[in-house]
Amino acid sequence: MGAARIVFGGAVLFGLALSHRGSRRDLLALLRSGTGGRVLLMLAMVGVSGYQLCFFSAVRLTGVAVGTVVAIGSGPVLTGLISRFTGGGPLTVRWMTATAGAVSGCALLVASGRAAGVSLAGVGLALVGGLCYAVYAVAAARMISRGAGERAVMGAVLGGAAVLLAPVLAASSPGWLASARGLTVALYLGLVATAVAYLLVGRGLRTLPAPVAVTLGLAEPLVAALLGLLVLGEHLTPTAAAGLALVGLALAVLAIPAGRHRSGPSLRRPAGPGAPVR
């Protein structure tokens, strides 16, 4: 499933990058960049690919609740550490407080669900998945901060990840894609949950530091819990309600503008001649 969504979504994003003149120019510049640029591109490709393989394998081994909270919860922390130790600037108390609150809220959300057996191998894979996502986020943010458009960056990264994961998809008995239901699910995951989502993440990385952007991504389990309540008729336990409130409060802390002060290490594109006004 992870390979299918990236193969479909990566093909769409690469096609979008090729279809626009400015994105096509940025895409060629990325592919022709120096050693540093190519290393960033490869790291982002491997990060996206590795996250899919590690996350879905972790969920299979240790359950949805534990696998999700470890992978998604470790992502912001690892992103902040990688950004800090690769020249991204100091991490603020605001970011650390919000991240701790959001991760704790996610833990409360999954703790309110059904108990899942904990597998050390599954937890380890989930942590590697969080690391892969952190590497992708920091690398993509660096490429965007150097002047590449988000459409070109996501097209190159996801297109490359699609090439890396195509053999995995072919080797994993993809017969389910031949059914109408399976193909519909794969197309939805590829077009909406991958192509559209990664384009939006790319736009966010243009104006937000990578650690802040990844922490804001913890809205995912919050939205999932709300959809379960409103669409599936699930009931909130007091623990789940507390988790929802904690995640929402933590994300609000990050989302509210902090005046003229930058909230965390900035990887924004520097202004200069020819830089667009955003």
C-alpha positions in Angstrom: 0.0 0.0 0.0 2.8 2.4 0.9 4.6 1.6 -2.4 1.4 2.0 -4.4 0.6 5.4 -3.1 4.1 6.7 -3.8 4.3 5.2 -7.3 0.9 6.8 -8.2 1.5 10.1 -6.4 5.1 10.4 -7.5 4.2 10.0 -11.1 1.5 12.7 -10.8 3.9 15.1 -9.1 6.7 14.5 -11.5 4.2 15.1 -14.4 3.0 18.4 -12.8 6.6 19.6 -12.5 7.3 18.8 -16.2 4.1 20.5 -17.3 5.0 24.0 -16.0 7.8 26.0 -17.5 9.1 27.5 -14.3 8.9 24.1 -12.5 10.6 22.4 -15.4 13.4 24.9 -15.2 13.7 24.3 -11.4 13.6 20.6 -11.9 16.5 20.6 -14.4 18.4 22.9 -12.0 17.9 20.3 -9.2 19.0 17.4 -11.3 22.1 19.4 -12.5 23.0 20.8 -9.1 26.3 20.2 -7.4 27.2 17.4 -5.1 25.5 19.0 -2.1 22.3 19.5 -4.0 22.3 15.9 -5.3 23.0 14.6 -1.8 19.9 16.5 -0.5 17.8 15.2 -3.3 18.9 11.6 -2.7 18.4 11.9 1.0 14.8 13.2 0.5 14.0 10.4 -2.0 15.4 7.7 0.4 13.6 9.3 3.3 10.2 9.2 1.6 10.7 5.6 0.5 12.1 4.4 3.8 9.2 6.0 5.7 6.6 4.0 3.7 8.4 0.7 4.2 9.2 1.2 7.9 5.8 2.7 8.9 3.6 0.0 7.3 5.9 -2.8 8.5 5.8 -1.3 12.1 2.0 -1.2 12.1 1.9 -4.8 11.0 4.2 -5.9 13.8 3.2 -3.8 16.7 -0.3 -2.6 15.9 -1.8 0.7 14.5 -1.9 2.6 17.8 1.7 2.0 18.9 3.2 2.1 15.4 1.5 5.4 14.6 2.3 7.2 17.8 5.9 6.2 17.7 6.4 7.1 14.0 4.4 10.3 14.0 5.4 11.4 17.5 9.1 10.9 16.9 9.1 12.8 13.6 9.0 16.3 15.0 11.6 15.7 17.7 14.0 14.1 15.2 13.3 16.9 12.7 14.2 19.5 15.3 17.4 17.7 16.3 18.6 17.2 12.7 17.8 20.8 11.8 19.6 22.1 14.8 22.8 20.0 14.3 22.9 20.7 10.5 23.0 24.5 10.9 19.3 25.2 11.2 19.6 27.5 14.2 18.5 27.2 17.8 15.3 25.6 18.8 12.9 27.8 20.7 11.2 27.1 24.0 7.9 27.7 22.2 8.6 24.9 19.7 9.8 22.5 22.3 6.8 23.2 24.5 4.3 22.8 21.7 6.0 19.6 20.4 6.0 18.0 23.8 2.4 18.9 24.2 1.3 17.6 20.8 3.3 14.3 21.2 1.7 13.8 24.6 -1.7 14.5 23.2 -1.2 11.9 20.5 -0.1 9.4 23.1 -3.3 10.0 25.1 -5.4 9.6 21.9 -3.9 6.2 21.1 -4.0 5.1 24.7 -7.8 5.6 24.7 -8.2 3.0 21.9 -7.9 -0.8 22.0 -4.8 -2.2 23.5 -2.1 -3.4 21.1 0.7 -5.8 21.7 4.1 -4.1 21.7 6.8 -5.5 19.5 10.3 -4.2 20.0 11.0 -4.8 16.3 7.9 -2.9 15.4 8.8 0.0 17.7 12.3 0.1 16.2 10.9 0.2 12.7 8.5 3.0 13.7 11.5 5.0 15.1 13.4 4.5 11.8 10.3 5.6 10.0 10.2 8.8 12.0 13.8 9.4 11.3 13.3 8.9 7.5 10.5 11.4 7.5 12.6 13.9 9.5 15.5 13.5 6.9 13.0 14.1 4.1 11.5 17.2 5.7 14.9 18.8 6.4 16.3 18.0 3.0 13.3 19.2 1.1 13.2 22.4 3.2 16.9 23.1 2.4 16.3 22.6 -1.4 13.3 25.0 -1.2 15.3 27.6 0.8 17.9 27.6 -1.9 15.4 28.8 -4.4 13.7 25.8 -6.0 10.0 25.8 -6.3 8.0 23.4 -4.2 6.4 21.9 -7.2 9.8 21.0 -8.7 11.2 19.8 -5.4 8.2 17.5 -4.6 8.1 16.3 -8.2 11.8 15.3 -8.1 11.6 13.8 -4.6 8.4 11.8 -5.1 9.2 10.9 -8.6 12.5 9.5 -7.5 10.9 7.7 -4.6 8.4 6.2 -7.1 11.3 4.7 -9.0 12.8 3.3 -5.8 9.5 1.8 -4.7 8.3 0.4 -8.1 10.2 -2.8 -7.6 8.8 -3.2 -4.1 5.3 -2.8 -5.5 5.9 -5.3 -8.3 7.3 -7.8 -5.9 4.5 -7.5 -3.3 1.7 -9.3 -5.3 -0.1 -6.2 -6.4 -3.1 -8.2 -7.8 -5.4 -6.2 -5.6 -4.9 -3.2 -8.0 -6.8 -5.1 -10.6 -10.1 -4.8 -8.7 -12.2 -1.7 -8.9 -12.1 -1.2 -5.1 -8.3 -1.7 -4.9 -7.6 0.7 -7.8 -9.9 3.3 -6.4 -8.2 3.2 -3.0 -4.7 3.3 -4.6 -5.7 6.3 -6.8 -7.2 8.2 -3.8 -4.1 7.6 -1.7 -1.8 8.5 -4.6 -3.7 11.6 -5.8 -5.2 13.1 -2.7 -3.2 11.7 0.3 0.1 12.0 -1.6 0.2 14.4 -4.5 -2.1 17.1 -3.0 -0.7 16.6 0.5 2.9 16.8 -0.5 2.3 19.9 -2.6 0.8 21.6 0.5 3.7 20.4 2.7 6.1 21.9 0.1 4.3 25.2 0.3 4.4 25.1 4.1 8.1 24.4 4.0 8.7 27.6 2.0 7.4 29.8 4.8 7.9 27.7 7.9 11.0 26.1 9.6 11.0 22.4 9.0 10.6 21.5 12.8 7.5 23.7 13.0 6.0 22.3 9.8 6.4 18.7 11.0 5.0 19.4 14.4 1.9 21.0 12.8 1.6 17.7 10.9 0.5 16.2 14.2 -2.9 17.5 13.3 -3.2 14.2 11.5 -4.2 12.0 14.4 -6.4 14.9 15.7 -8.3 15.0 12.5 -8.5 11.2 12.4 -10.1 11.1 15.8 -12.6 13.8 14.9 -13.5 12.0 11.7 -14.0 8.8 13.7 -16.4 10.7 16.0 -18.4 12.5 13.3 -18.3 10.0 10.4 -18.0 6.6 12.0 -20.0 7.3 15.1 -17.2 6.5 17.5 -17.4 7.8 21.1 -14.8 9.9 22.9 -13.5 8.7 26.2 -12.3 11.3 28.7 -8.7 10.3 27.9 -9.3 10.8 24.2 -11.0 14.1 24.8 -8.0 15.3 26.9 -5.6 14.1 24.1 -7.6 16.1 21.5 -7.6 19.2 23.6 -3.9 18.9 24.3 -3.0 18.4 20.6 -5.3 21.3 19.5 -3.8 23.6 22.1 -0.2 22.7 21.2 -0.9 23.3 17.5 -2.6 26.6 18.2 0.6 27.7 20.1 2.6 27.1 16.9 0.0 28.4 14.5 -0.6 31.8 16.2 1.9 34.3 14.8 4.7 35.3 17.2 4.9 38.9 16.2 8.2 39.8 14.6 10.1 37.0 16.2 10.8 33.9 14.3 9.6 30.7 15.9 12.5 28.4 15.5 15.3 27.7 13.0 14.4 29.3 9.7 15.0 27.6 6.4 13.1 30.1 4.4 14.2 31.3 1.0 16.2 34.4 1.3 14.8 37.6 -0.3 16.8 39.0 -3.1 16.7 40.2 -6.7 14.1 38.1 -8.5 12.7 36.5 -5.4 8.9 36.4 -5.4 6.9 38.3 -2.8 4.8 35.8 -0.7 
